Amino acid sequence: MRIALFSETFPPQRNGVAILVDRLVRHLAALGHEVFVAAPDAGATDDPELPEQVELVRVRGVPLPRYPDLRIPPPVSLRVRDQVRRFAPDVVHVLTEYSMGLIGQRAARKLGVPVVASFHTNIPRYLPYYGFGWMSGVAWRYLTWFHNRAAVTFCPSETTRTVLLDRGIKNVRIWGRGVDLERFNPTHRNDDVRLSNGPADALHLLYVGRLTPEKDLAVLFRAYEQLCASGLPVHLILTGDGAYAPKARASAPDGVTFTGHLEDDALARAYASADLFVFPSRTETLGNVVLEAQASGLPVVTAAEGGVLENVRDGENGVVCTPGDPSSLADRIAQLVDDPGLRARLASNARSWAEQRTWDHAFSPLLEGYHEVVNR
């Protein structure tokens, strides 16, 4: 099959969607498919090395305010349309809904080939964190229009699917996520990493993700202050980066460890060397980092809202707290700090849960969708 992918983000950019698209491209190539990828230019950084049956086309764009590592091109590109025509895809997959998604949809319509879309990021849910909550309704109307132009829309969780159906988006299916069980593994626990991240006699609380307002880091910081004030031996570690990293560092309680952005083995060791994974975000469509933490043998403490509930079962492989409530988050963390037996049981169940989430299994519904719309 010949598959054309259009995405607003692609490596060397560092975010969950970019990593997912890169994995999808390599998975498709490994199965013998021909792949065309259109994405914004990467600035001064080099493109990743890709399999030979993958064609990567870059489109010049301008940096997105507050997210300067993302570039937004104009929503029309005759050059890309001509290149797609020469590639002659069987199906077009628009992975993001903005400029690149519009370019992909228009190219598909010109060529008369089916379009599959996917929904990864709940932008309307982000807008209130940046003072643009009044635009959420407009954003949803646009997203509904965009996705209803596709034959199928894939999203990562049942929670998200329900939201999309309620908004009037039709034919929504689940395309779940997998996790690399060898990379993210409890065996990567490392005493040197642990000592470099915090006191050896403290329980290490790890957050991994972008350091941005929509991740509810303010809730996490207040919960951590309450835990410290109660005398519990805990230490908070934040792994990640982002445009708001300086503000996050300035507002964090004293003593919090910031590791910066970590990748590959360094990230795997950071997970495995912690004791609990803390993730207060209410805006996730899934939360890839939750699966990575579970595969690393960490119980997860998260908000009872959004796509994280696809993988966190309260009292089974983690615990959930009241969304946006620092005291509730602190109470659930304290429960696990005070009960090593419960912590160990949840850790074992978290790893078992992750072992059922392979990437081959995760990509199967998407490939079935490709074949279905092409045969249709």
N, C-alpha and C positions, 0 to 999 in steps of 0.2 A: 504494500500500500504506500501511496505517496501522501504525506501528511504535512500541511503547512501550519506552523504555530506562530501566533502573534502575541507578544507580551511586552508590557511596559517595563519589565525588569528582567535582567539576566546577568549571570556572572560576567565580570568580577564583582558586581554589586552583591551586597551581603544582606539578605533578608529571606524570610521563609519562602516567599513565592519564587524568588530567583533560584534558590536551592532546589525547590520542587521542579521547576521547569527544566533545570539542568539534568536532574535525575530522570525526568520523563524523556528528554531527548536521548540520553544514553541508553535508556531501557528500550525505546523504539528502535534505535540503531542496532542494538544487540539482537533484536528479534528479526532483523533483516529489512526493516522499513526504510524508505528514503524520507529524509526529514528536511524541511525548509524552516528556518527560524528568522523572524524579523523582530528586532528589538532596538531601542534607542542606543545611540553611541555611548561608549563607556568612558568618554573623556580621554585623559592621558594614559589610562591603564591598558594593559594588553588583554586581548580576548583569550578565553580559555582554549586549550587544545581539545578539539572535538573529533569524533570518529569521521572517517573519510566520506561516509554517505550522508553527512550533515552539512547543509549549506547555511551559513550565517550571514545575514544582511543587516547592516547597521543603518539607522535613520538618525540624522542630526536633530538634536533637541536642546532645550534650554533647561537649566537646573530648576527643580521644583522648590519654591520657597519653603523653608523649614525642613526640607528633606533634600539637601543639595546633592546627595549621591544619586538621586533619581532625576532623569531627564525626560522632558515631555516634548515630543516632536509635534509639528502641525498634523491635523487629523486627515490630511490628504497627501499622498505620495505617489505620483505617476511612475516614478522610478521603481518603487517597490511593486506596484501593480504589474508593470512590465516583467519584472523578475519572477513574480508569482505565475504569470501567464506562461513563461518559458518553463518553469518547474512543473506546471500542469498537475496540481494536487488532486487527489480523490476526495479529500475532506480538508476543511479549514477549521482549526481550533483557536478561538480567541480566548486567551487566558486572562486577560484584563479588559476592562470595559471602557477605556478612555481612548486616547489618540490611536494607539496601536490596534486596539480592538476595532475601532471604526474603520481603519485602513484595511484590516483583515476582512471585515464584513463586506465592505464595498468591493474588494477584490473578488471575494467569493461570488457575489451577485453578478458581477461582470462575467465571470467564468461559468456561472451556472452550477456551482458545486455546493454541497451542503455545508452548513456551519454548525459547529458544536461550541458552546460557551462554558466557562466555569466561573464560579463565584468564590473568591478566596478571602477578600477583605471587606468587612462591613464599614465602609467609609461613612455612611450616614450616622452610624453609632459613634464614630470618632469625632464628628464635627463639634458636638458640645464641649469637648475637652479643649478645643481651640477657639472658643467664642463664636462659633458659627452654627449653633444648634438650630437657628431659624432656617437654615438651608437644608435640613434633613429631609423635609418633605419633597423639595425640588429634586434632591439627589435620588430619592426613591422613585420618583416618577421617571427620571431618566433611566435608572437601572432596569425598571420594569419594561420600558420601551426597548431597551437594548437587548435584554435577555429573551424577550418574546419574538425577536427577529431570528433567533437560533432554533434549530430543530430540537435540541436538548440542552439543558443547563445542568452542569454537575457542581455539587457543593460537597464539603467535606464531612458534614455531620447531619444527623436527623434533626437536631435543634435548629440548625441553619435552614434546612429544607422547609421546616414548618414556617419559619419567618418569611421565606421567599414565597411560598404558596399563599400565605396570608396577604402578601403584598401584590398578588395577582400575577406572579410569574408562573408560567405553565411548564409542564413536563420537566420537573426538577428531579434529579436522581442523585444518589450518593456516590461520590468518588472519595473513598477513605484514604488514609495515609498509613504508611508502613514505617518501620524503624530498622536501622542497621544493628542487628543484635550482637555482632562481633565488636563493632566499634563502641557501642554503648553497652557496657557490661560491668557488673560489680567487681570483676577481677582486676579492673584498672585502678582500683583504690591505691593511693600512693601517699606514704607518710610524709614525704618531702613536700608534696603539693599541699597536703593538709596543714603542715606547720607554716608554710608560706602564706596561707589564707587566713589563719586565725589561731587562737590558743588551742593547744592540744586537749585541754580538759573541758572545752566547751562543746556544746552540740551545734554543729555547723548548719545554718539555714541558707540554702542556695536559691537565688533567683537567676534565671537565664532569659535574656530577651532584649529588645530595644529599650533604651532608657528614654522613654517618651511619656507624655501625660496620660495617654489612653491606657497605659499598663497599670494605672492606679498605684504607682510607687509611693505616693503620699500616704495611702492607706497602710501600705507595708511599713513605712517608716514609723508611723504612729503606733502600730501594733508592736513593733520592735522596741520602741521606747517603753511601752507598758510592760513588756516582758523583762527588760533590763531593770526597771524600777521594782519589779516584784522579786528580784534577786535570782531569777533562773539563769543557769549557766549556758547562755546561747550567744552565738556570734553570727552576724548577717554578712553574706557575701553576694555581691552583684556582678554578674558576668554579662557583658554586652556593651554596646556603644550607641551612638545616635546623636542627632543634632542637639538634643536636650541634655546630653551627658554633663556639661558644666553645671547646669541648674540642678540636676539630680545630685551631683557631688556636693554642691553648696547647701542643699536642703537636707541632706542625709544626717542622721544622728552621728555623734562622735564614735569613731572606731570602726565604722563600717568599711569592709574591704571591697574595693573596686578592682577587678582584674583586667578590665578592658575587654575588647573583643577577643575571643578564643575560637580556634578551629581545630578540626580533626582530632589528633591524639590529645592535644592540650585540653580541648573541651571535654573529651571523654574522661580524662583524669579528674577534671574539676567536678563533674557530676559524681563519679564514683567515690570521690574523697569527701563528699558532704554526707550529712545525716538525714536531712529533710529538704524537700523541694517546696518552696513557697511561691505562689503565683496568684496574686490578687486580681488579675485582669478580668473585667466583665465584658470585654468587647471581642473575644475570640470567636472565630468560626470553627476552630478545632483546638489549636495550640499544639504545634509540633513538639515544642520543648517538653510538654507533659509526657508524651510517649518516650522521648529520649531519657527523661528522668526515671520513668518507670522501668525502662530497659536497664538502667544503671542501678536498679535495686533501691530506689528512693520512694518512700511514701510521699504523696503529694497533698499539700494543703492549698485549696483553691476556693474561689468564689463559686457559689451555687448558681451560676448564670452563664449562658453561652455554650459554645461548642466544647469547652473543656469537659462538660458532663458526658460527652461521648465516651470518654476513657476513664474518668474518675468515678468510682462507686463508693459512696460514703460508708465508711466502716468496713470496707472490703479491701480496697487497694489504696485508700487515701481517705481524707476527710474534707468536707466542704464547710464554708462559713457563710454568714449573711453578706451578700455583696455590698461593698462600700463601707463596711463596719469594722473599724480597727479593733474594737474590743472583742468582737466575735472571732476575728482572725487570730488575735492573741490567745484567746481561750482555746481554740482548736490546736494551735501550736503547743500550748502549755500541756494540753491533754497528752500529746505524744511525747513531750519531754519527760513527763512524770511517769509514763508507762512504757518501759523498754520492751515488755512482752508484746504489747499492742503494736509498737513501732516495728518490731521484727516480723510480726505476722503480716502487717500491711506491706512491708518491704518485699517479702517473699511473694505475696499475691500480685504486687505491682510488676515484678519481673515475669511471673507466669502470664499475666495479661498481655504484656508486651510481646512475649514469644509467639502469640497468636496473630500478631500484626506484621506480616512480611510484606515487602514491597511488591513481589510478584502477585500476591493476593490483592493488594491495594489497586494495582493497575488494571486488573482483569475487567471491572465494570466499564472503565473508560474505553478499553480496546473493543469490548462488545458494543459500546455505543457508536464508535467509529464505523464498525462493520455494518451495524444496523442502518445508520443514516445513508451510507454509501449504497447498500443494497436496495434501500427504499427508493 
